Amino acid sequence: MKSKFQLLSLLLMLGLFSYAQQDSLKITLDGTKGGAACQLAGASEAYMHSGAGTTDSASAWQVVVGNWGQADGVGELLPTGNADEWSITIHLYNYYGVDPNTDTIFAIGLVFRNGDGSMEGKDATCNDMFIRGLNTATPFVVGSDGLPWDGFTAEWVIPVGINDPVSNLNQVRSFPNPFSGSTSIRYSLSSNADNISVRILNALGQEVNSLYNGAQNAGNYSFTWDGTNTNGTQVQNGVYFYTIADGASIVTKKLMVIR
């Protein structure tokens, strides 16, 4: 079986994948690592406060995402099942609101915390940590000294529905995400479909809005959601989901509304 790196390299060679279009970066935190006063061992929840750098390979913290001390779901990691270990998977460009058509994310700086910010997760000297090489197939983690840091890992993952030759739905993404005004939901169809639906759901799985129902020919599509329900009322801040279905398969992804 090919490794993830071999798969990514193959997709790059075939022109089916680029870092500007890739979907997901998985970050897994070991809460037992860090200086004595800056680790999350024993925390009940974990959040990521981070910032992307788009100027050059040394930049970070230019576009910041996270609300320090607020357990609002922004940057929240989920338990992996192992003690003091959490994980988050983000769509890199959507998460930081960076347009991949005009900018490149080279690196991100980050620190971790519990819900109210009373506990922090940093490197061995209690300083910021970084993921570099995000414009390559092999991102790597370093501490504030620029040396490799094993307090967390970062790796590309390719989710179902992204360049999946089995599915008719491809390149499913939204931009920006999180958003305050509106977001554009985009996807492509490999072949004609008789029944395409694009819906917005809340965290309970209840339909909030329906953006499209009907037939579509093969091609690229985009729909705008302005953060309203079917009555035209602005929804509350929080986590929502958009689903795109073609009758044979369905792709569901998370949206974050922040005003």
N, C-alpha and C positions, 0 to 999 in steps of 0.2 A: 504493500500500500504506500502511495506517495505521501511524503511529509507535507505539512502545510506550506513550508517554504518552497518545496518542489512544485506544488500545485500553483502557488502564486507566481512563480517564475514561468511556468508553462502558460498561464493565462496572460502574463505580460507579453510573452513571445508571440502568442496568437492574436494579441490585440484585443482580448476580451475583458481586460481588467486594467484599471489605472488607479493610482493612489488618489487622484482627484475625484474618482467615482466610487472608490471602495466604500463599503458600507459600515463596517464595524471594527472597533478596537476594544479588546477585552482587557480589563485591568483587574488584577487579583491582589488583594492586600493581605499581608501577614501581620496581624495586629500585635504580635509579640516582638517585632523588630522596631528599633529606634532607640534613642537615648532614654535614660531612666525616667525622665520627666516628659517624654513625648512619644508614647506608644499607646495603642488602643486595646491592649490586652484587658479583657473583662468588660469592655464596653457593650452596651445592649444594641447599639446601632452604629453605622459608620457612614460618613458623608465625604465627598471629594470636593475641595475648593481648588480651582485650577484656572490656568490662563494659557492661551495659545500664542505662539510667536510666528509671525508671517514675514518678518524682514529678512532673516538669514538663519543659518543653522545654530547660531548662538542666542537667538532671541527667544523670549517666553514672556508670559504675563501681559501680553498686549491686549488680548481679548479675554476678559475674565468672566467665568461662570461660577456662581455659588453665592449663597446668602449666609454669611457666617452667623452661627448661633440659632439658625432657624431650621426646624425639622419640617421642611416644606416639600420634600421629595426631590429637589433639584440637586443632582449629584449623589443621590443615595445609592449606596452599595447594598447588595443582598447577601445574606449568609450563604456560604457554599455547603454547609453541613459539617465542615471541619471547625474545631474550636478556634475562635479568634481569627477567622478567615472570612473575608467578604469579597464580592466581585461586582463589577459593573461593566456593561457593554454599551458603548456609545457610537453613534454615527458621527465620526470625527468632525466633518465640515458642518453638518447640521447643528451639532451640539454647541459649537462656538459661533454659529451664524456667519461663517466664512463662505464666500462664493467660490467654489472650486474652479470656476471658469476664469477667475481673475486673480486669485491668490493661492498661495501654497502654505500649508501648515508644516513647519519644519520640526517644531518641538512644543511641548507643553511643560509648564512648571506646576507643581501641585503639592498640597498638604492634605492630610485627612483629619477628621474630627468626629466626635460623637454628635448627637442631635443638637445639644445646646451649646456646643463649643467648649465645654469645661475640660475635655480631654482632647489632646492633639496627637496626630501621628506624623512624625517627621523623620529625618535621617539620624544617624548616630550622634551628630552634634546638634540636634534639634533645629535644623535648618531645612529649607525647601529642597524638594527632590524634583527630578526632571525625567521626561521621556524624550529622547532625541532620535533622530533618524526616521521621523514620521513620513518623510518623502521617499522612503526606501522600503524594501521588502523585510528589513530586519530592524525594527525599532529597538532601542536599548535603554535601560534604566540606569541613571547615575544619581549620586548624592550631590550635595552642595559643593563638594571638592572636585567634582567631575569624574570621580572614580566609580566603577560599577557598584550598584547598591542592590542588595537582595531582599529589601523590605517589601517589595511588590514586583509583579511581573506585568508585561504589556505585550500583547500579540494580536496580529490581524486574525479575524475570523470572517468567513464568508457565509452569511445566513441564507436560508432557503428563500428563493425568489430573486436572488441577485445573480445574474448571468447563469441561471439554472436552465440548461438546455431541455430539461424535462417539462418545465413549466412554461405556459404561454405568457405569464406575467414576468417582466424583467425590469431591472433598474428602478425598482420601487424606492422612492425617497421623498423627503419633504424639506423645504427650505423657506425661511429659517425655522429652526426648532432648537430651543424654545422660541416662542414668538409672543408679541404683545398685540400687534394689529391684525395681521393676516399671514397665512402660510400657503405656499404652493405645493400641492401634492402631485408628483410626477411619476409616470411609469411608461413602459413600452409594451406593445403586444407583438408577439412573433407571428401571429396569424389572426384572421378574422374571428370575432367572437359574437355570438348572438345575444348574450346576456351578461353585460358588465355592470357591476354595482360598486359605487364608491360611497362609503358611509363613515360617519363619525360616531364613536361610541364613548360613553363615560366609563369610569373605573368599575362600574357594576355590570358592564356589558350592555347597557341600555342605549338605544339609538338616540343620538342628540340631533343629528342632521343627516340628510341624504343629499349628496352632491351630484350623483348621476345614476341613472338606471336605463339600460338600453343596449343596443348593438353598437359595435365599433369595428372598424377595419384595422388591419395590422398597421402599426405606426406608433408615434410618440404622443402622449397626452398629458395635459396639465389642468388641474382644477384648484381653485382658490377657496380656502375656508377662512372666513373673517371672524371666527370665534363666536358665532351666534348659533342658537338653536333653531328649530323649524319655525318658531314664532318670530324670529328676528331679534331675540333678546340676547344680549351678551352673556356668555357662560361665565361661571366663576373660575378663578384661577385654579390650576391643578393639572392632574394627569388625565389625558384623553387618548383615544386610540383611533387610527383610521384603518379601515379594512377595504381591500380591493379584491373582488371575487369575479371569476369568469365562468362559474358553473362547474368547473372541474377542480379548481384549486382556489385558495384564498391566502392572501398575505395580510398580516396584521402588524402594525408598528405603532410605537408610542409617540404622542405629541405632548408638549408641555406649554400651557398657557400661563404667561406671567405678565401682569400689567402694573 
